[in-house]
Amino acid sequence: RCHYRILEFKELLKTYDRILSIDSDIVMNKNVPNPFDIVPYEKIGTIYEDVGSRERARRNTIQEVQKAYGDIGWKTGYINTGFFMVSKPHACIFEKINGKLWNGTGVDDIQLGYNIVKNKIPVYDFHWKWNTMTMFCEKWNGSPDRFNSYIIHYAGVGKFENRFNNRLENIKHDYNKIWGKNE
């Protein structure tokens, strides 16, 4: 599965000290600070998405993976790898669990999240502005404007506005608005 290409980072971390993974369905704003200056080397940089309208579903998935692979005491902290930073000491998270890959909801996010918790690796929890998905623009979070974010992530359905037919239309619109390109 294409989601598991991220497991190749284990091999890449033999050469590189740090890796910043950015999904292809992301538009970066002009105001993005350098995450390498913000995330401590010993921590994994990610955002937790088991909050707001996704809290129950994401925490249920956390429980499901532990039923399948073993209880590690993981209760909260469902990660999103759309904007994700690791360092050389984190190579152990890019391994199979009991020789298997998780094929349920969350795919690589759950696979890596399980290994992060199991290996007790500290996490730098990015503010939602670092990985603004539609869920972070909902009422529970004050309905913030996505354009005030550093990074807009069109994960899942990825439509921030109903006027767009699909997320690709939304991405093109937002890219043009941020970077001043004509549609």
C-alpha positions as CSV (number, residue, x, y, z in Angstrom):
1,R,0.0,0.0,0.0
2,C,1.2,3.5,-0.8
3,H,0.6,4.6,2.8
4,Y,3.5,2.3,3.9
5,R,6.1,4.0,1.8
6,I,6.8,6.0,4.9
7,L,8.4,2.9,6.4
8,E,11.3,3.5,4.0
9,F,12.3,6.3,6.4
10,K,14.0,3.6,8.5
11,E,16.6,3.1,5.8
12,L,16.8,6.9,5.1
13,L,17.6,7.6,8.7
14,K,20.8,5.7,8.3
15,T,21.9,8.5,6.1
16,Y,20.0,11.6,7.2
17,D,19.8,13.0,10.8
18,R,16.2,14.3,10.3
19,I,13.3,13.9,7.9
20,L,10.3,16.2,7.4
21,S,7.5,14.3,5.6
22,I,4.9,16.5,3.8
23,D,1.9,14.9,2.1
24,S,1.2,15.8,-1.5
25,D,-2.3,17.2,-0.5
26,I,-0.8,20.1,1.4
27,V,-0.5,23.8,0.6
28,M,2.1,25.7,2.5
29,N,1.4,29.4,3.4
30,K,4.0,32.1,3.0
31,N,4.4,32.5,6.8
32,V,5.7,29.0,7.6
33,P,8.5,29.0,10.3
34,N,11.3,26.5,9.9
35,P,10.1,23.4,11.8
36,F,13.7,22.2,12.1
37,D,14.2,25.2,14.4
38,I,11.1,24.4,16.5
39,V,11.0,20.6,17.0
40,P,13.6,19.3,19.4
41,Y,15.8,16.6,17.9
42,E,14.8,14.0,20.5
43,K,11.1,14.5,19.7
44,I,8.8,13.5,16.9
45,G,6.9,16.4,15.4
46,T,3.3,15.7,14.6
47,I,-0.2,16.8,15.4
48,Y,-2.8,14.9,17.3
49,E,-6.2,14.5,15.7
50,D,-8.2,12.7,18.4
51,V,-9.9,15.9,19.3
52,G,-13.1,17.7,18.6
53,S,-15.4,16.0,16.2
54,R,-12.9,13.2,15.5
55,E,-12.1,12.4,19.2
56,R,-14.4,9.3,19.6
57,A,-13.7,7.7,16.3
58,R,-9.9,8.1,16.6
59,R,-9.8,6.8,20.2
60,N,-11.9,3.8,19.1
61,T,-9.2,3.1,16.5
62,I,-6.5,3.4,19.1
63,Q,-8.4,0.7,21.1
64,E,-8.8,-1.5,18.0
65,V,-5.1,-1.6,17.2
66,Q,-4.3,-2.6,20.8
67,K,-6.9,-5.4,20.6
68,A,-5.1,-6.7,17.5
69,Y,-1.4,-6.1,18.5
70,G,-1.4,-5.9,22.3
71,D,-2.4,-3.3,24.9
72,I,0.4,-0.8,25.5
73,G,-1.7,1.6,27.6
74,W,-2.3,3.9,24.6
75,K,-5.4,6.1,25.4
76,T,-4.9,9.3,23.5
77,G,-2.6,10.8,20.9
78,Y,-3.8,9.7,17.5
79,I,-1.1,11.2,15.2
80,N,-1.3,12.5,11.6
81,T,1.7,12.0,9.4
82,G,0.6,14.7,6.8
83,F,3.3,17.0,8.3
84,F,5.6,14.8,10.3
85,M,9.2,15.2,11.5
86,V,11.5,12.4,12.8
87,S,15.2,12.2,13.7
88,K,17.7,9.4,13.5
89,P,16.9,7.9,17.0
90,H,13.2,7.4,15.8
91,A,14.0,4.7,13.2
92,C,12.4,2.0,15.4
93,I,8.9,3.4,14.7
94,F,9.1,2.4,11.0
95,E,8.8,-1.3,11.8
96,K,6.0,-3.8,11.5
97,I,4.1,-4.7,14.6
98,N,4.4,-8.4,15.4
99,G,5.5,-8.8,11.7
100,K,2.3,-7.2,10.4
101,L,1.1,-3.9,9.0
102,W,-2.1,-2.4,10.3
103,N,-4.8,-2.5,7.6
104,G,-7.7,-0.9,9.5
105,T,-8.7,2.7,9.8
106,G,-5.8,5.1,10.0
107,V,-3.3,2.9,8.2
108,D,0.2,4.3,8.7
109,D,-0.9,6.9,11.3
110,I,-2.0,4.1,13.6
111,Q,1.0,1.9,12.7
112,L,3.5,4.6,13.6
113,G,1.4,5.9,16.5
114,Y,1.4,2.5,18.1
115,N,5.2,2.2,17.7
116,I,5.7,5.8,19.1
117,V,3.8,4.9,22.3
118,K,5.3,1.4,22.6
119,N,8.8,2.8,22.3
120,K,8.0,5.7,24.7
121,I,9.2,8.3,22.2
122,P,8.5,11.9,23.2
123,V,6.3,13.9,20.8
124,Y,6.3,17.6,20.0
125,D,2.6,18.3,19.5
126,F,2.4,20.9,16.7
127,H,-0.4,23.5,17.1
128,W,-3.2,22.8,14.6
129,K,-1.9,25.7,12.5
130,W,0.9,23.4,11.4
131,N,-1.5,20.9,9.9
132,T,-4.8,22.5,9.4
133,M,-7.3,19.9,8.2
134,T,-11.0,20.5,7.8
135,M,-11.6,19.2,11.4
136,F,-9.6,22.0,12.9
137,C,-11.9,24.6,11.1
138,E,-15.0,23.4,12.8
139,K,-17.1,25.1,15.5
140,W,-15.5,23.1,18.4
141,N,-12.2,24.9,17.5
142,G,-13.7,28.3,17.0
143,S,-14.1,28.0,13.2
144,P,-10.7,29.6,12.4
145,D,-9.8,30.7,8.9
146,R,-7.6,28.2,7.3
147,F,-5.6,31.0,5.6
148,N,-4.3,32.0,9.0
149,S,-2.5,28.6,9.2
150,Y,1.0,27.7,8.2
151,I,-0.1,24.6,6.4
152,I,-3.4,23.6,4.9
153,H,-3.9,19.9,4.6
154,Y,-6.7,18.6,2.4
155,A,-6.8,15.1,4.0
156,G,-9.8,12.8,3.5
157,V,-12.6,14.6,1.6
158,G,-10.5,17.7,2.1
159,K,-13.1,20.3,1.0
160,F,-13.1,23.3,3.3
161,E,-16.0,24.9,1.4
162,N,-19.1,23.3,-0.2
163,R,-18.7,25.5,-3.3
164,F,-15.9,23.2,-4.5
165,N,-16.7,19.9,-6.3
166,N,-13.7,18.1,-4.9
167,R,-10.6,18.7,-2.9
168,L,-8.4,19.2,-6.0
169,E,-10.6,22.2,-6.9
170,N,-10.2,23.5,-3.3
171,I,-6.4,23.0,-3.4
172,K,-6.1,24.9,-6.7
173,H,-8.2,27.7,-5.4
174,D,-6.3,28.0,-2.1
175,Y,-2.9,27.7,-3.8
176,N,-3.8,30.5,-6.2
177,K,-5.1,32.7,-3.4
178,I,-2.0,32.3,-1.3
179,W,0.6,32.5,-4.0
180,G,-1.2,35.0,-6.3
181,K,-1.5,32.7,-9.3
182,N,-4.4,33.1,-11.8
183,E,-6.9,30.3,-12.0
